[in-house]
């Protein structure tokens, strides 16, 4: 598929899931990336965990999630490191995988109490997650 058609497909995917395609983003400590942004301005998580005593327990039912070679590796979110054709193509393949494997994007309030203005500004009062429909 030609690259411009991949971009169009990703734009339609983002609109269908109420997220924004980000082709000039940053993640971590200012590393360039491409991805999709949830309503909270964050890249949706595809795995999430609950803090337990001395460790974190995975609490999603998403199973094994395929990731492209340059997926951001310090957090389980839908962002691919780099910019340009190669990174955009990897993002396309990833979003296509999520679509083919029946993932939805779930966005809602976290329910966290006592957040200050900065935490709310950083989107900590909301979450954005990839959720397997049949999971």
MOGIHU-V913140 format. One line per field, one symbol per residue. ss: DSSP state (a for helix, b for strand, c for the rest). psi: psi as a letter, one per 40 degrees, with the letter a starting at -180 (. if undefined). burial: I if it has 9 or more other C-alpha atoms within 8 Angstrom, else O. Layout:
ss: ???
psi: ???
burial: ???
//
This chain:
ss: ccaaaaaaaaaaaaaacccbbbbbbbbcccbbbbbbbcccccbcbcccbbbbccbbbbccccccccccccbcccccbcbbbcccaaaaaaaaaaaaaaaaccbbbbbbbcccccccaaaaaccccbbbbbbbccc
psi: hiddddddddddddddefihhhefaiibgfhhiiaihideeihhieiiihhiheihhheifeahhiiidfiheeigighhiiiaddddddddddddddddefiihhhiidehifiidddddeeeeiihihhhde.
burial: OOOOOIIOOIIOIIIOOOIIIIIOIIIOOOIIIIIIIIIIOIIIIIIIIOOOOOOIOOOIOIOOOOOIOIIIOOOIIIIIIIIOOOIIIIIIIIIOIIIOOIIIIIIOOOOOOOIOOOIIOOIIIIIIIIIIOOO
//
